[in-house]
Amino acid sequence: MAEQKIGQLLDTLGVTADLDDEDMPVDAVVLLKVVRADGAVSLVKGDSESLDWISSLGMLTAAMEIDRGGFTKLTEEPDE
């Protein structure tokens, strides 16, 4: 197997994210469910170039909480 860029693949799969025009994405973790040529199913993880392992682990952990409904996006700055 060889590493390959997957931006166009994500577009083909219809991957979207809830971003505002002013938002600046800086890192990404991508999990892909892959069916191999022999029919085996596996998971493949991809990271953006600058992502370190501890941030990757934190993002994956946060994604699990978001998927369970544990975090919500703040729409306003909290009062100080």
Secondary structure, DSSP 8 states (H G I E B T S, - for coil): ------HHHHHHHT------TT------EEEEEEE-TTS-EEEEEEE-TT--HHHHHHHHHHHHHHHTT-----SS----
